[in-house]
């Protein structure tokens, strides 16, 4: 009986670890967007600098809008 509880706990810990890794990768991918925005946009257009949260949101928005849905299968 304790073996099944150990499996459940292991699966929950794996799921939590997976979520943490995905969130870390998302914030890591948002860093270039944050840096490029804060370097260019205030100078070019007078816009304000953005923080990590807004860079991450911008990254997610761009990935949804510009993701290629082209399929090569027939």
PDB file of N, CA, C, O and CB in Angstrom:
ATOM      1  N   UNK A   1       0.808  -1.183   0.000  1.00  0.00           N
ATOM      2  CA  UNK A   1       0.000   0.000   0.000  1.00  0.00           C
ATOM      3  C   UNK A   1       0.859   1.259   0.000  1.00  0.00           C
ATOM      4  O   UNK A   1       0.499   2.242  -0.647  1.00  0.00           O
ATOM      5  CB  UNK A   1      -0.924  -0.008   1.185  1.00  0.00           C
ATOM      6  N   UNK A   2       1.958   1.253   0.692  1.00  0.00           N
ATOM      7  CA  UNK A   2       2.832   2.422   0.709  1.00  0.00           C
ATOM      8  C   UNK A   2       3.552   2.589  -0.624  1.00  0.00           C
ATOM      9  O   UNK A   2       3.994   3.686  -0.968  1.00  0.00           O
ATOM     10  CB  UNK A   2       3.849   2.310   1.846  1.00  0.00           C
ATOM     11  N   UNK A   3       3.667   1.492  -1.371  1.00  0.00           N
ATOM     12  CA  UNK A   3       4.310   1.562  -2.682  1.00  0.00           C
ATOM     13  C   UNK A   3       3.498   2.431  -3.646  1.00  0.00           C
ATOM     14  O   UNK A   3       4.076   3.177  -4.437  1.00  0.00           O
ATOM     15  CB  UNK A   3       4.492   0.151  -3.263  1.00  0.00           C
ATOM     16  N   UNK A   4       2.174   2.343  -3.591  1.00  0.00           N
ATOM     17  CA  UNK A   4       1.342   3.153  -4.468  1.00  0.00           C
ATOM     18  C   UNK A   4       1.422   4.630  -4.078  1.00  0.00           C
ATOM     19  O   UNK A   4       1.411   5.498  -4.951  1.00  0.00           O
ATOM     20  CB  UNK A   4      -0.112   2.666  -4.423  1.00  0.00           C
ATOM     21  N   UNK A   5       1.502   4.929  -2.768  1.00  0.00           N
ATOM     22  CA  UNK A   5       1.678   6.311  -2.329  1.00  0.00           C
ATOM     23  C   UNK A   5       3.015   6.868  -2.784  1.00  0.00           C
ATOM     24  O   UNK A   5       3.107   8.042  -3.144  1.00  0.00           O
ATOM     25  CB  UNK A   5       1.563   6.406  -0.815  1.00  0.00           C
ATOM     26  N   UNK A   6       4.038   6.054  -2.771  1.00  0.00           N
ATOM     27  CA  UNK A   6       5.356   6.496  -3.228  1.00  0.00           C
ATOM     28  C   UNK A   6       5.326   6.834  -4.720  1.00  0.00           C
ATOM     29  O   UNK A   6       5.960   7.792  -5.161  1.00  0.00           O
ATOM     30  CB  UNK A   6       6.416   5.412  -2.949  1.00  0.00           C
ATOM     31  N   UNK A   7       4.584   6.037  -5.488  1.00  0.00           N
ATOM     32  CA  UNK A   7       4.462   6.311  -6.921  1.00  0.00           C
ATOM     33  C   UNK A   7       3.719   7.615  -7.173  1.00  0.00           C
ATOM     34  O   UNK A   7       4.102   8.388  -8.052  1.00  0.00           O
ATOM     35  CB  UNK A   7       3.745   5.160  -7.625  1.00  0.00           C
ATOM     36  N   UNK A   8       2.659   7.865  -6.407  1.00  0.00           N
ATOM     37  CA  UNK A   8       1.897   9.097  -6.563  1.00  0.00           C
ATOM     38  C   UNK A   8       2.767  10.295  -6.203  1.00  0.00           C
ATOM     39  O   UNK A   8       2.793  11.288  -6.929  1.00  0.00           O
ATOM     40  CB  UNK A   8       0.626   9.069  -5.689  1.00  0.00           C
ATOM     41  N   UNK A   9       3.475  10.202  -5.089  1.00  0.00           N
ATOM     42  CA  UNK A   9       4.344  11.296  -4.663  1.00  0.00           C
ATOM     43  C   UNK A   9       5.448  11.529  -5.689  1.00  0.00           C
ATOM     44  O   UNK A   9       5.779  12.675  -5.990  1.00  0.00           O
ATOM     45  CB  UNK A   9       4.953  10.998  -3.282  1.00  0.00           C
ATOM     46  N   UNK A  10       6.014  10.464  -6.222  1.00  0.00           N
ATOM     47  CA  UNK A  10       7.045  10.591  -7.243  1.00  0.00           C
ATOM     48  C   UNK A  10       6.497  11.270  -8.494  1.00  0.00           C
ATOM     49  O   UNK A  10       7.154  12.144  -9.060  1.00  0.00           O
ATOM     50  CB  UNK A  10       7.615   9.218  -7.596  1.00  0.00           C
ATOM     51  N   UNK A  11       5.310  10.881  -8.926  1.00  0.00           N
ATOM     52  CA  UNK A  11       4.705  11.489 -10.112  1.00  0.00           C
ATOM     53  C   UNK A  11       4.383  12.960  -9.891  1.00  0.00           C
ATOM     54  O   UNK A  11       4.558  13.774 -10.797  1.00  0.00           O
ATOM     55  CB  UNK A  11       3.439  10.737 -10.501  1.00  0.00           C
ATOM     56  N   UNK A  12       3.915  13.310  -8.700  1.00  0.00           N
ATOM     57  CA  UNK A  12       3.616  14.710  -8.399  1.00  0.00           C
ATOM     58  C   UNK A  12       4.906  15.530  -8.398  1.00  0.00           C
ATOM     59  O   UNK A  12       4.936  16.639  -8.932  1.00  0.00           O
ATOM     60  CB  UNK A  12       2.893  14.834  -7.033  1.00  0.00           C
ATOM     61  N   UNK A  13       5.958  14.997  -7.808  1.00  0.00           N
ATOM     62  CA  UNK A  13       7.235  15.707  -7.788  1.00  0.00           C
ATOM     63  C   UNK A  13       7.809  15.874  -9.190  1.00  0.00           C
ATOM     64  O   UNK A  13       8.396  16.911  -9.500  1.00  0.00           O
ATOM     65  CB  UNK A  13       8.233  14.969  -6.904  1.00  0.00           C
ATOM     66  N   UNK A  14       7.648  14.879 -10.025  1.00  0.00           N
ATOM     67  CA  UNK A  14       8.102  14.976 -11.412  1.00  0.00           C
ATOM     68  C   UNK A  14       7.307  16.049 -12.154  1.00  0.00           C
ATOM     69  O   UNK A  14       7.881  16.826 -12.917  1.00  0.00           O
ATOM     70  CB  UNK A  14       7.965  13.611 -12.129  1.00  0.00           C
ATOM     71  N   UNK A  15       5.995  16.100 -11.937  1.00  0.00           N
ATOM     72  CA  UNK A  15       5.157  17.116 -12.589  1.00  0.00           C
ATOM     73  C   UNK A  15       5.539  18.520 -12.124  1.00  0.00           C
ATOM     74  O   UNK A  15       5.623  19.439 -12.939  1.00  0.00           O
ATOM     75  CB  UNK A  15       3.665  16.852 -12.298  1.00  0.00           C
ATOM     76  N   UNK A  16       5.769  18.692 -10.835  1.00  0.00           N
ATOM     77  CA  UNK A  16       6.178  19.994 -10.316  1.00  0.00           C
ATOM     78  C   UNK A  16       7.535  20.391 -10.885  1.00  0.00           C
ATOM     79  O   UNK A  16       7.733  21.543 -11.270  1.00  0.00           O
ATOM     80  CB  UNK A  16       6.229  19.973  -8.777  1.00  0.00           C
ATOM     81  N   UNK A  17       8.468  19.444 -10.941  1.00  0.00           N
ATOM     82  CA  UNK A  17       9.777  19.721 -11.522  1.00  0.00           C
ATOM     83  C   UNK A  17       9.676  20.106 -12.992  1.00  0.00           C
ATOM     84  O   UNK A  17      10.381  21.002 -13.456  1.00  0.00           O
ATOM     85  CB  UNK A  17      10.683  18.513 -11.366  1.00  0.00           C
ATOM     86  N   UNK A  18       8.804  19.432 -13.717  1.00  0.00           N
ATOM     87  CA  UNK A  18       8.601  19.737 -15.130  1.00  0.00           C
ATOM     88  C   UNK A  18       8.068  21.161 -15.294  1.00  0.00           C
ATOM     89  O   UNK A  18       8.529  21.896 -16.167  1.00  0.00           O
ATOM     90  CB  UNK A  18       7.632  18.720 -15.770  1.00  0.00           C
ATOM     91  N   UNK A  19       7.105  21.551 -14.467  1.00  0.00           N
ATOM     92  CA  UNK A  19       6.545  22.896 -14.538  1.00  0.00           C
ATOM     93  C   UNK A  19       7.600  23.943 -14.219  1.00  0.00           C
ATOM     94  O   UNK A  19       7.657  24.986 -14.871  1.00  0.00           O
ATOM     95  CB  UNK A  19       5.364  23.033 -13.583  1.00  0.00           C
ATOM     96  N   UNK A  20       8.434  23.676 -13.226  1.00  0.00           N
ATOM     97  CA  UNK A  20       9.492  24.615 -12.855  1.00  0.00           C
ATOM     98  C   UNK A  20      10.499  24.767 -13.993  1.00  0.00           C
ATOM     99  O   UNK A  20      10.929  25.880 -14.292  1.00  0.00           O
ATOM    100  CB  UNK A  20      10.205  24.146 -11.572  1.00  0.00           C
ATOM    101  N   UNK A  21      10.874  23.665 -14.624  1.00  0.00           N
ATOM    102  CA  UNK A  21      11.833  23.716 -15.734  1.00  0.00           C
ATOM    103  C   UNK A  21      11.250  24.480 -16.920  1.00  0.00           C
ATOM    104  O   UNK A  21      11.946  25.291 -17.532  1.00  0.00           O
ATOM    105  CB  UNK A  21      12.235  22.291 -16.168  1.00  0.00           C
ATOM    106  N   UNK A  22       9.987  24.234 -17.253  1.00  0.00           N
ATOM    107  CA  UNK A  22       9.337  24.936 -18.355  1.00  0.00           C
ATOM    108  C   UNK A  22       9.263  26.439 -18.065  1.00  0.00           C
ATOM    109  O   UNK A  22       9.508  27.253 -18.955  1.00  0.00           O
ATOM    110  CB  UNK A  22       7.925  24.365 -18.599  1.00  0.00           C
ATOM    111  N   UNK A  23       8.926  26.808 -16.828  1.00  0.00           N
ATOM    112  CA  UNK A  23       8.867  28.230 -16.465  1.00  0.00           C
ATOM    113  C   UNK A  23      10.249  28.864 -16.558  1.00  0.00           C
ATOM    114  O   UNK A  23      10.379  29.994 -17.028  1.00  0.00           O
ATOM    115  CB  UNK A  23       8.297  28.406 -15.041  1.00  0.00           C
ATOM    116  N   UNK A  24      11.275  28.157 -16.119  1.00  0.00           N
ATOM    117  CA  UNK A  24      12.643  28.686 -16.193  1.00  0.00           C
ATOM    118  C   UNK A  24      13.065  28.897 -17.644  1.00  0.00           C
ATOM    119  O   UNK A  24      13.665  29.920 -17.973  1.00  0.00           O
ATOM    120  CB  UNK A  24      13.630  27.735 -15.489  1.00  0.00           C
ATOM    121  N   UNK A  25      12.756  27.937 -18.508  1.00  0.00           N
ATOM    122  CA  UNK A  25      13.102  28.065 -19.928  1.00  0.00           C
ATOM    123  C   UNK A  25      12.339  29.244 -20.549  1.00  0.00           C
ATOM    124  O   UNK A  25      12.895  29.981 -21.364  1.00  0.00           O
ATOM    125  CB  UNK A  25      12.782  26.742 -20.694  1.00  0.00           C
ATOM    126  N   UNK A  26      11.075  29.420 -20.168  1.00  0.00           N
ATOM    127  CA  UNK A  26      10.297  30.547 -20.680  1.00  0.00           C
ATOM    128  C   UNK A  26      10.908  31.882 -20.296  1.00  0.00           C
ATOM    129  O   UNK A  26      11.001  32.786 -21.127  1.00  0.00           O
ATOM    130  CB  UNK A  26       8.874  30.473 -20.171  1.00  0.00           C
ATOM    131  N   UNK A  27      11.326  32.015 -19.040  1.00  0.00           N
ATOM    132  CA  UNK A  27      11.954  33.267 -18.610  1.00  0.00           C
ATOM    133  C   UNK A  27      13.324  33.443 -19.243  1.00  0.00           C
ATOM    134  O   UNK A  27      13.741  34.567 -19.522  1.00  0.00           O
ATOM    135  CB  UNK A  27      12.075  33.308 -17.090  1.00  0.00           C
ATOM    136  N   UNK A  28      14.023  32.347 -19.468  1.00  0.00           N
ATOM    137  CA  UNK A  28      15.323  32.426 -20.131  1.00  0.00           C
ATOM    138  C   UNK A  28      15.167  32.889 -21.579  1.00  0.00           C
ATOM    139  O   UNK A  28      15.989  33.659 -22.076  1.00  0.00           O
ATOM    140  CB  UNK A  28      16.033  31.065 -20.082  1.00  0.00           C
ATOM    141  N   UNK A  29      14.130  32.427 -22.247  1.00  0.00           N
ATOM    142  CA  UNK A  29      13.875  32.848 -23.621  1.00  0.00           C
ATOM    143  C   UNK A  29      13.352  34.277 -23.691  1.00  0.00           C
ATOM    144  O   UNK A  29      13.472  34.927 -24.730  1.00  0.00           O
ATOM    145  CB  UNK A  29      12.885  31.906 -24.279  1.00  0.00           C
ATOM    146  N   UNK A  30      12.777  34.773 -22.606  1.00  0.00           N
ATOM    147  CA  UNK A  30      12.284  36.145 -22.580  1.00  0.00           C
ATOM    148  C   UNK A  30      13.410  37.152 -22.392  1.00  0.00           C
ATOM    149  O   UNK A  30      13.223  38.332 -22.692  1.00  0.00           O
ATOM    150  CB  UNK A  30      11.259  36.310 -21.476  1.00  0.00           C
ATOM    151  N   UNK A  31      14.558  36.733 -21.912  1.00  0.00           N
ATOM    152  CA  UNK A  31      15.663  37.656 -21.662  1.00  0.00           C
ATOM    153  C   UNK A  31      16.119  38.400 -22.917  1.00  0.00           C
ATOM    154  O   UNK A  31      16.288  39.617 -22.848  1.00  0.00           O
ATOM    155  CB  UNK A  31      16.827  36.904 -21.075  1.00  0.00           C
ATOM    156  N   UNK A  32      16.330  37.737 -24.063  1.00  0.00           N
ATOM    157  CA  UNK A  32      16.731  38.503 -25.255  1.00  0.00           C
ATOM    158  C   UNK A  32      15.681  39.531 -25.686  1.00  0.00           C
ATOM    159  O   UNK A  32      16.032  40.607 -26.170  1.00  0.00           O
ATOM    160  CB  UNK A  32      17.004  37.552 -26.407  1.00  0.00           C
ATOM    161  N   UNK A  33      14.402  39.209 -25.513  1.00  0.00           N
ATOM    162  CA  UNK A  33      13.350  40.159 -25.868  1.00  0.00           C
ATOM    163  C   UNK A  33      13.432  41.372 -24.963  1.00  0.00           C
ATOM    164  O   UNK A  33      13.347  42.508 -25.428  1.00  0.00           O
ATOM    165  CB  UNK A  33      11.955  39.504 -25.770  1.00  0.00           C
ATOM    166  N   UNK A  34      13.598  41.132 -23.666  1.00  0.00           N
ATOM    167  CA  UNK A  34      13.718  42.235 -22.702  1.00  0.00           C
ATOM    168  C   UNK A  34      14.925  43.107 -23.037  1.00  0.00           C
ATOM    169  O   UNK A  34      14.819  44.333 -23.056  1.00  0.00           O
ATOM    170  CB  UNK A  34      13.839  41.688 -21.259  1.00  0.00           C
ATOM    171  N   UNK A  35      16.044  42.494 -23.296  1.00  0.00           N
ATOM    172  CA  UNK A  35      17.269  43.246 -23.569  1.00  0.00           C
ATOM    173  C   UNK A  35      17.141  44.057 -24.857  1.00  0.00           C
ATOM    174  O   UNK A  35      17.485  45.238 -24.887  1.00  0.00           O
ATOM    175  CB  UNK A  35      18.470  42.295 -23.664  1.00  0.00           C
ATOM    176  N   UNK A  36      16.645  43.421 -25.919  1.00  0.00           N
ATOM    177  CA  UNK A  36      16.511  44.126 -27.192  1.00  0.00           C
ATOM    178  C   UNK A  36      15.482  45.249 -27.121  1.00  0.00           C
ATOM    179  O   UNK A  36      15.688  46.322 -27.688  1.00  0.00           O
ATOM    180  CB  UNK A  36      16.128  43.149 -28.289  1.00  0.00           C
ATOM    181  N   UNK A  37      14.380  45.005 -26.428  1.00  0.00           N
ATOM    182  CA  UNK A  37      13.365  46.044 -26.279  1.00  0.00           C
ATOM    183  C   UNK A  37      13.940  47.238 -25.525  1.00  0.00           C
ATOM    184  O   UNK A  37      13.830  48.379 -25.974  1.00  0.00           O
ATOM    185  CB  UNK A  37      12.123  45.492 -25.547  1.00  0.00           C
ATOM    186  N   UNK A  38      14.557  46.964 -24.373  1.00  0.00           N
ATOM    187  CA  UNK A  38      15.067  48.050 -23.536  1.00  0.00           C
ATOM    188  C   UNK A  38      16.236  48.773 -24.190  1.00  0.00           C
ATOM    189  O   UNK A  38      16.512  49.923 -23.849  1.00  0.00           O
ATOM    190  CB  UNK A  38      15.491  47.512 -22.182  1.00  0.00           C
ATOM    191  N   UNK A  39      16.920  48.133 -25.109  1.00  0.00           N
ATOM    192  CA  UNK A  39      18.029  48.764 -25.807  1.00  0.00           C
ATOM    193  C   UNK A  39      17.537  49.648 -26.960  1.00  0.00           C
ATOM    194  O   UNK A  39      18.068  50.739 -27.170  1.00  0.00           O
ATOM    195  CB  UNK A  39      18.989  47.699 -26.331  1.00  0.00           C
ATOM    196  N   UNK A  40      16.539  49.190 -27.700  1.00  0.00           N
ATOM    197  CA  UNK A  40      16.109  49.866 -28.922  1.00  0.00           C
ATOM    198  C   UNK A  40      14.880  50.756 -28.778  1.00  0.00           C
ATOM    199  O   UNK A  40      14.900  51.897 -29.239  1.00  0.00           O
ATOM    200  CB  UNK A  40      15.838  48.858 -29.956  1.00  0.00           C
ATOM    201  N   UNK A  41      13.827  50.276 -28.162  1.00  0.00           N
ATOM    202  CA  UNK A  41      12.540  50.963 -28.207  1.00  0.00           C
ATOM    203  C   UNK A  41      12.526  52.329 -27.524  1.00  0.00           C
ATOM    204  O   UNK A  41      11.938  53.260 -28.073  1.00  0.00           O
ATOM    205  CB  UNK A  41      11.506  50.101 -27.584  1.00  0.00           C
ATOM    206  N   UNK A  42      13.143  52.494 -26.357  1.00  0.00           N
ATOM    207  CA  UNK A  42      13.126  53.852 -25.777  1.00  0.00           C
ATOM    208  C   UNK A  42      13.858  54.860 -26.663  1.00  0.00           C
ATOM    209  O   UNK A  42      13.451  56.019 -26.746  1.00  0.00           O
ATOM    210  CB  UNK A  42      13.763  53.839 -24.380  1.00  0.00           C
ATOM    211  N   UNK A  43      14.915  54.434 -27.315  1.00  0.00           N
ATOM    212  CA  UNK A  43      15.681  55.330 -28.181  1.00  0.00           C
ATOM    213  C   UNK A  43      14.934  55.633 -29.477  1.00  0.00           C
ATOM    214  O   UNK A  43      14.882  56.783 -29.913  1.00  0.00           O
ATOM    215  CB  UNK A  43      17.042  54.719 -28.497  1.00  0.00           C
ATOM    216  N   UNK A  44      14.354  54.595 -30.093  1.00  0.00           N
ATOM    217  CA  UNK A  44      13.708  54.776 -31.390  1.00  0.00           C
ATOM    218  C   UNK A  44      12.335  55.441 -31.300  1.00  0.00           C
ATOM    219  O   UNK A  44      12.026  56.341 -32.081  1.00  0.00           O
ATOM    220  CB  UNK A  44      13.571  53.448 -32.069  1.00  0.00           C
ATOM    221  N   UNK A  45      11.518  55.001 -30.354  1.00  0.00           N
ATOM    222  CA  UNK A  45      10.122  55.437 -30.328  1.00  0.00           C
ATOM    223  C   UNK A  45       9.715  56.122 -29.028  1.00  0.00           C
ATOM    224  O   UNK A  45       8.552  56.499 -28.877  1.00  0.00           O
ATOM    225  CB  UNK A  45       9.230  54.262 -30.562  1.00  0.00           C
ATOM    226  N   UNK A  46      10.626  56.291 -28.103  1.00  0.00           N
ATOM    227  CA  UNK A  46      10.296  56.934 -26.843  1.00  0.00           C
ATOM    228  C   UNK A  46       9.440  56.084 -25.925  1.00  0.00           C
ATOM    229  O   UNK A  46       8.768  56.620 -25.043  1.00  0.00           O
ATOM    230  CB  UNK A  46       9.603  58.210 -27.110  1.00  0.00           C
ATOM    231  N   UNK A  47       9.449  54.764 -26.111  1.00  0.00           N
ATOM    232  CA  UNK A  47       8.657  53.869 -25.268  1.00  0.00           C
ATOM    233  C   UNK A  47       9.398  53.586 -23.972  1.00  0.00           C
ATOM    234  O   UNK A  47      10.612  53.774 -23.893  1.00  0.00           O
ATOM    235  CB  UNK A  47       8.344  52.552 -26.006  1.00  0.00           C
ATOM    236  N   UNK A  48       8.674  53.137 -22.961  1.00  0.00           N
ATOM    237  CA  UNK A  48       9.307  52.832 -21.685  1.00  0.00           C
ATOM    238  C   UNK A  48       9.943  51.443 -21.702  1.00  0.00           C
ATOM    239  O   UNK A  48       9.604  50.596 -22.529  1.00  0.00           O
ATOM    240  CB  UNK A  48       8.286  52.931 -20.551  1.00  0.00           C
ATOM    241  N   UNK A  49      10.865  51.233 -20.777  1.00  0.00           N
ATOM    242  CA  UNK A  49      11.508  49.929 -20.645  1.00  0.00           C
ATOM    243  C   UNK A  49      10.525  48.932 -20.052  1.00  0.00           C
ATOM    244  O   UNK A  49       9.563  49.316 -19.386  1.00  0.00           O
ATOM    245  CB  UNK A  49      12.780  50.025 -19.770  1.00  0.00           C
ATOM    246  N   UNK A  50      10.773  47.643 -20.300  1.00  0.00           N
ATOM    247  CA  UNK A  50       9.885  46.602 -19.796  1.00  0.00           C
ATOM    248  C   UNK A  50      10.627  45.745 -18.779  1.00  0.00           C
ATOM    249  O   UNK A  50      11.857  45.735 -18.735  1.00  0.00           O
ATOM    250  CB  UNK A  50       9.345  45.731 -20.953  1.00  0.00           C
ATOM    251  N   UNK A  51       9.863  45.027 -17.964  1.00  0.00           N
ATOM    252  CA  UNK A  51      10.442  44.137 -16.972  1.00  0.00           C
ATOM    253  C   UNK A  51      10.348  42.697 -17.473  1.00  0.00           C
ATOM    254  O   UNK A  51       9.912  42.448 -18.597  1.00  0.00           O
ATOM    255  CB  UNK A  51       9.728  44.295 -15.603  1.00  0.00           C
ATOM    256  N   UNK A  52      10.763  41.751 -16.626  1.00  0.00           N
ATOM    257  CA  UNK A  52      10.777  40.335 -17.015  1.00  0.00           C
ATOM    258  C   UNK A  52       9.387  39.823 -17.354  1.00  0.00           C
ATOM    259  O   UNK A  52       9.214  39.088 -18.326  1.00  0.00           O
ATOM    260  CB  UNK A  52      11.373  39.489 -15.900  1.00  0.00           C
ATOM    261  N   UNK A  53       8.399  40.206 -16.562  1.00  0.00           N
ATOM    262  CA  UNK A  53       7.042  39.710 -16.779  1.00  0.00           C
ATOM    263  C   UNK A  53       6.508  40.145 -18.139  1.00  0.00           C
ATOM    264  O   UNK A  53       5.937  39.334 -18.868  1.00  0.00           O
ATOM    265  CB  UNK A  53       6.112  40.202 -15.668  1.00  0.00           C
ATOM    266  N   UNK A  54       6.687  41.411 -18.483  1.00  0.00           N
ATOM    267  CA  UNK A  54       6.214  41.899 -19.781  1.00  0.00           C
ATOM    268  C   UNK A  54       7.005  41.289 -20.934  1.00  0.00           C
ATOM    269  O   UNK A  54       6.450  41.045 -22.005  1.00  0.00           O
ATOM    270  CB  UNK A  54       6.305  43.422 -19.837  1.00  0.00           C
ATOM    271  N   UNK A  55       8.295  41.042 -20.721  1.00  0.00           N
ATOM    272  CA  UNK A  55       9.092  40.385 -21.762  1.00  0.00           C
ATOM    273  C   UNK A  55       8.614  38.958 -21.982  1.00  0.00           C
ATOM    274  O   UNK A  55       8.551  38.486 -23.118  1.00  0.00           O
ATOM    275  CB  UNK A  55      10.586  40.391 -21.388  1.00  0.00           C
ATOM    276  N   UNK A  56       8.280  38.277 -20.907  1.00  0.00           N
ATOM    277  CA  UNK A  56       7.777  36.907 -21.025  1.00  0.00           C
ATOM    278  C   UNK A  56       6.429  36.900 -21.741  1.00  0.00           C
ATOM    279  O   UNK A  56       6.185  36.056 -22.602  1.00  0.00           O
ATOM    280  CB  UNK A  56       7.648  36.250 -19.631  1.00  0.00           C
ATOM    281  N   UNK A  57       5.554  37.844 -21.381  1.00  0.00           N
ATOM    282  CA  UNK A  57       4.251  37.932 -22.052  1.00  0.00           C
ATOM    283  C   UNK A  57       4.407  38.245 -23.543  1.00  0.00           C
ATOM    284  O   UNK A  57       3.688  37.695 -24.377  1.00  0.00           O
ATOM    285  CB  UNK A  57       3.379  39.006 -21.381  1.00  0.00           C
ATOM    286  N   UNK A  58       5.342  39.122 -23.866  1.00  0.00           N
ATOM    287  CA  UNK A  58       5.609  39.451 -25.264  1.00  0.00           C
ATOM    288  C   UNK A  58       6.153  38.242 -26.019  1.00  0.00           C
ATOM    289  O   UNK A  58       5.804  38.019 -27.179  1.00  0.00           O
ATOM    290  CB  UNK A  58       6.596  40.618 -25.357  1.00  0.00           C
ATOM    291  N   UNK A  59       6.999  37.472 -25.366  1.00  0.00           N
ATOM    292  CA  UNK A  59       7.538  36.252 -25.969  1.00  0.00           C
ATOM    293  C   UNK A  59       6.418  35.251 -26.253  1.00  0.00           C
ATOM    294  O   UNK A  59       6.374  34.660 -27.332  1.00  0.00           O
ATOM    295  CB  UNK A  59       8.599  35.617 -25.047  1.00  0.00           C
ATOM    296  N   UNK A  60       5.521  35.060 -25.299  1.00  0.00           N
ATOM    297  CA  UNK A  60       4.406  34.124 -25.492  1.00  0.00           C
ATOM    298  C   UNK A  60       3.476  34.609 -26.602  1.00  0.00           C
ATOM    299  O   UNK A  60       3.016  33.811 -27.418  1.00  0.00           O
ATOM    300  CB  UNK A  60       3.616  33.947 -24.179  1.00  0.00           C
ATOM    301  N   UNK A  61       3.199  35.909 -26.635  1.00  0.00           N
ATOM    302  CA  UNK A  61       2.336  36.472 -27.672  1.00  0.00           C
ATOM    303  C   UNK A  61       2.951  36.282 -29.051  1.00  0.00           C
ATOM    304  O   UNK A  61       2.260  35.883 -29.988  1.00  0.00           O
ATOM    305  CB  UNK A  61       2.081  37.960 -27.410  1.00  0.00           C
ATOM    306  N   UNK A  62       4.241  36.563 -29.182  1.00  0.00           N
ATOM    307  CA  UNK A  62       4.910  36.403 -30.481  1.00  0.00           C
ATOM    308  C   UNK A  62       4.956  34.941 -30.904  1.00  0.00           C
ATOM    309  O   UNK A  62       4.793  34.631 -32.084  1.00  0.00           O
ATOM    310  CB  UNK A  62       6.333  36.971 -30.425  1.00  0.00           C
ATOM    311  N   UNK A  63       5.176  34.042 -29.949  1.00  0.00           N
ATOM    312  CA  UNK A  63       5.220  32.631 -30.314  1.00  0.00           C
ATOM    313  C   UNK A  63       3.848  32.143 -30.763  1.00  0.00           C
ATOM    314  O   UNK A  63       3.761  31.265 -31.622  1.00  0.00           O
ATOM    315  CB  UNK A  63       5.721  31.789 -29.138  1.00  0.00           C
ATOM    316  N   UNK A  64       2.778  32.691 -30.201  1.00  0.00           N
ATOM    317  CA  UNK A  64       1.437  32.304 -30.641  1.00  0.00           C
ATOM    318  C   UNK A  64       1.090  32.910 -31.999  1.00  0.00           C
ATOM    319  O   UNK A  64       0.477  32.252 -32.839  1.00  0.00           O
ATOM    320  CB  UNK A  64       0.402  32.730 -29.605  1.00  0.00           C
ATOM    321  N   UNK A  65       1.482  34.161 -32.208  1.00  0.00           N
ATOM    322  CA  UNK A  65       1.117  34.837 -33.454  1.00  0.00           C
ATOM    323  C   UNK A  65       1.948  34.400 -34.654  1.00  0.00           C
ATOM    324  O   UNK A  65       1.432  34.302 -35.767  1.00  0.00           O
ATOM    325  CB  UNK A  65       1.251  36.316 -33.279  1.00  0.00           C
ATOM    326  N   UNK A  66       3.208  34.141 -34.433  1.00  0.00           N
ATOM    327  CA  UNK A  66       4.119  33.911 -35.560  1.00  0.00           C
ATOM    328  C   UNK A  66       4.609  32.476 -35.675  1.00  0.00           C
ATOM    329  O   UNK A  66       5.537  32.203 -36.436  1.00  0.00           O
ATOM    330  CB  UNK A  66       5.298  34.816 -35.442  1.00  0.00           C
ATOM    331  N   UNK A  67       4.005  31.558 -34.937  1.00  0.00           N
ATOM    332  CA  UNK A  67       4.399  30.153 -35.034  1.00  0.00           C
ATOM    333  C   UNK A  67       3.951  29.614 -36.386  1.00  0.00           C
ATOM    334  O   UNK A  67       2.824  29.850 -36.822  1.00  0.00           O
ATOM    335  CB  UNK A  67       3.789  29.311 -33.866  1.00  0.00           C
ATOM    336  N   UNK A  68       4.837  28.896 -37.033  1.00  0.00           N
ATOM    337  CA  UNK A  68       4.518  28.339 -38.337  1.00  0.00           C
ATOM    338  C   UNK A  68       3.617  27.127 -38.168  1.00  0.00           C
ATOM    339  O   UNK A  68       3.908  26.231 -37.375  1.00  0.00           O
ATOM    340  CB  UNK A  68       5.800  27.961 -39.102  1.00  0.00           C
ATOM    341  N   UNK A  69       2.525  27.104 -38.914  1.00  0.00           N
ATOM    342  CA  UNK A  69       1.626  25.952 -38.882  1.00  0.00           C
ATOM    343  C   UNK A  69       1.695  25.187 -40.202  1.00  0.00           C
ATOM    344  O   UNK A  69       0.797  24.407 -40.522  1.00  0.00           O
ATOM    345  CB  UNK A  69       0.179  26.402 -38.598  1.00  0.00           C
ATOM    346  N   UNK A  70       2.753  25.411 -40.957  1.00  0.00           N
ATOM    347  CA  UNK A  70       2.926  24.756 -42.240  1.00  0.00           C
ATOM    348  C   UNK A  70       3.208  23.278 -42.018  1.00  0.00           C
ATOM    349  O   UNK A  70       4.065  22.918 -41.212  1.00  0.00           O
ATOM    350  CB  UNK A  70       4.062  25.415 -43.047  1.00  0.00           C
ATOM    351  N   UNK A  71       2.500  22.438 -42.719  1.00  0.00           N
ATOM    352  CA  UNK A  71       2.699  20.998 -42.623  1.00  0.00           C
ATOM    353  C   UNK A  71       3.127  20.461 -43.988  1.00  0.00           C
ATOM    354  O   UNK A  71       2.549  20.823 -45.013  1.00  0.00           O
ATOM    355  CB  UNK A  71       1.405  20.288 -42.126  1.00  0.00           C
ATOM    356  N   UNK A  72       4.123  19.614 -43.997  1.00  0.00           N
ATOM    357  CA  UNK A  72       4.663  19.071 -45.232  1.00  0.00           C
ATOM    358  C   UNK A  72       4.046  17.728 -45.554  1.00  0.00           C
ATOM    359  O   UNK A  72       4.407  17.121 -46.562  1.00  0.00           O
ATOM    360  CB  UNK A  72       6.169  18.942 -45.143  1.00  0.00           C
ATOM    361  N   UNK A  73       3.121  17.235 -44.730  1.00  0.00           N
ATOM    362  CA  UNK A  73       2.518  15.928 -44.988  1.00  0.00           C
ATOM    363  C   UNK A  73       1.444  16.053 -46.055  1.00  0.00           C
ATOM    364  O   UNK A  73       0.822  17.105 -46.209  1.00  0.00           O
ATOM    365  CB  UNK A  73       1.923  15.331 -43.695  1.00  0.00           C
ATOM    366  N   UNK A  74       1.231  14.957 -46.799  1.00  0.00           N
ATOM    367  CA  UNK A  74       0.238  14.953 -47.880  1.00  0.00           C
ATOM    368  C   UNK A  74      -0.996  14.208 -47.472  1.00  0.00           C
ATOM    369  O   UNK A  74      -1.940  14.101 -48.255  1.00  0.00           O
ATOM    370  CB  UNK A  74       0.811  14.339 -49.143  1.00  0.00           C
TER     371      UNK A  74
END
